[in-house]
Amino acid sequence: QVQLVESGGGLVQPGGSLTLSCAASGSISSKYVMGWYRQAPGNQRELVTRVAGGSTWYLDSVKGRFTMTRDNAKNTVSLQMNSLKPEDTAVYYCYAGFDHEYWGQGTQVTVSS
């Protein structure tokens, strides 16, 4: 059973930056789609970014500000978030999916002055 563990959340002022990291406890095949979702209070969970087959997709509202990287050798993904806005405030979840789905426990990101 693979476990995903996120880290790097916290409180940041608008315009600031944070980097989220996600480490898998076991090997994740490169066939797995990996990505980040987020869920703000009162909202549905939404896909922020995902990488599959060498192609990376981003939610329109984060394009140019967020960058996802994946290291298959280390079984890790990260999310560099720049120019953060209050509307980016949410719990961020790491995700891996193919023939099984795995979710991290979530890490809180709060953007506030």
FENJO-V611196 format. One record per residue. N is the residue number from 1. SS is DSSP state (H for helix, E for strand, - for the rest). PHI is phi in radians with two decimals (none if undefined). PSI is psi in radians with two decimals (none if undefined). Layout:
# FENJO-V611196
N,SS,PHI,PSI ; N,SS,PHI,PSI
This chain:
# FENJO-V611196
1,-,none,2.15 ; 2,-,-1.52,2.42 ; 3,-,-2.05,2.46 ; 4,E,-1.92,2.27 ; 5,E,-2.16,2.08 ; 6,E,-1.63,2.74 ; 7,E,-2.69,2.86 ; 8,-,1.85,-0.05 ; 9,-,-1.24,3.04 ; 10,E,2.80,-2.90 ; 11,E,-1.78,2.29 ; 12,E,-2.48,2.62 ; 13,-,-1.36,2.69 ; 14,-,-0.94,2.38 ; 15,-,1.59,-0.17 ; 16,-,-1.45,-3.06 ; 17,-,-2.30,2.65 ; 18,E,-2.53,2.66 ; 19,E,-2.13,2.15 ; 20,E,-1.70,2.51 ; 21,E,-2.20,2.63 ; 22,E,-2.42,2.15 ; 23,E,-2.04,2.34 ; 24,E,-1.62,2.43 ; 25,-,-1.30,-0.35 ; 26,-,-2.30,-3.00 ; 27,-,-1.37,2.29 ; 28,-,-1.91,2.06 ; 29,-,-1.04,2.57 ; 30,-,-1.14,-0.23 ; 31,-,-1.23,-0.36 ; 32,-,-1.25,2.37 ; 33,E,-1.30,2.34 ; 34,E,-2.20,2.54 ; 35,E,-2.92,-3.04 ; 36,E,-2.22,2.32 ; 37,E,-1.98,2.87 ; 38,E,-2.50,2.70 ; 39,E,-2.46,2.05 ; 40,-,-1.63,2.72 ; 41,-,-0.96,2.27 ; 42,-,1.41,-0.05 ; 43,-,-1.96,2.81 ; 44,-,-1.35,2.74 ; 45,-,-1.18,2.34 ; 46,E,-2.20,2.59 ; 47,E,-1.33,2.23 ; 48,E,-1.69,-0.81 ; 49,E,-2.81,2.65 ; 50,E,-2.66,2.68 ; 51,E,-2.18,2.31 ; 52,E,-2.64,2.29 ; 53,-,1.00,0.55 ; 54,-,1.45,-0.03 ; 55,E,-1.89,2.36 ; 56,E,-1.98,2.32 ; 57,E,-2.00,2.49 ; 58,E,-2.26,2.52 ; 59,-,-1.05,2.42 ; 60,H,-0.93,-0.70 ; 61,H,-1.23,-0.20 ; 62,H,-1.98,-0.08 ; 63,-,-1.01,2.34 ; 64,-,1.48,-0.21 ; 65,-,-1.98,-0.60 ; 66,E,-1.88,2.53 ; 67,E,-2.37,2.19 ; 68,E,-1.80,2.39 ; 69,E,-2.22,2.67 ; 70,E,-2.33,2.34 ; 71,E,-2.10,1.73 ; 72,-,-1.16,-0.55 ; 73,-,-1.17,-0.60 ; 74,-,-1.73,-0.06 ; 75,-,0.99,0.80 ; 76,E,-2.30,2.68 ; 77,E,-2.33,2.68 ; 78,E,-2.38,2.80 ; 79,E,-2.34,1.89 ; 80,E,-1.53,2.12 ; 81,E,-2.05,2.04 ; 82,-,-2.01,2.86 ; 83,-,0.85,0.84 ; 84,-,-1.14,2.55 ; 85,-,-2.11,2.74 ; 86,H,-0.95,-0.57 ; 87,H,-1.27,-0.10 ; 88,H,-1.45,-0.12 ; 89,-,-1.07,2.18 ; 90,E,-3.11,2.98 ; 91,E,-1.57,2.23 ; 92,E,-1.79,2.32 ; 93,E,-2.11,2.34 ; 94,E,-1.47,2.50 ; 95,E,-2.41,2.50 ; 96,E,-2.42,2.30 ; 97,E,-2.58,2.44 ; 98,-,-2.79,-1.71 ; 99,-,-1.52,-0.25 ; 100,-,-2.32,2.82 ; 101,E,-2.03,2.40 ; 102,E,-2.26,2.46 ; 103,E,-2.26,2.51 ; 104,E,-1.40,3.07 ; 105,-,-1.43,-0.22 ; 106,-,1.66,2.56 ; 107,E,-2.38,2.35 ; 108,E,-1.41,2.29 ; 109,E,-2.08,2.14 ; 110,E,-2.14,2.16 ; 111,E,-1.96,1.91 ; 112,-,-2.77,2.58 ; 113,-,-1.62,none
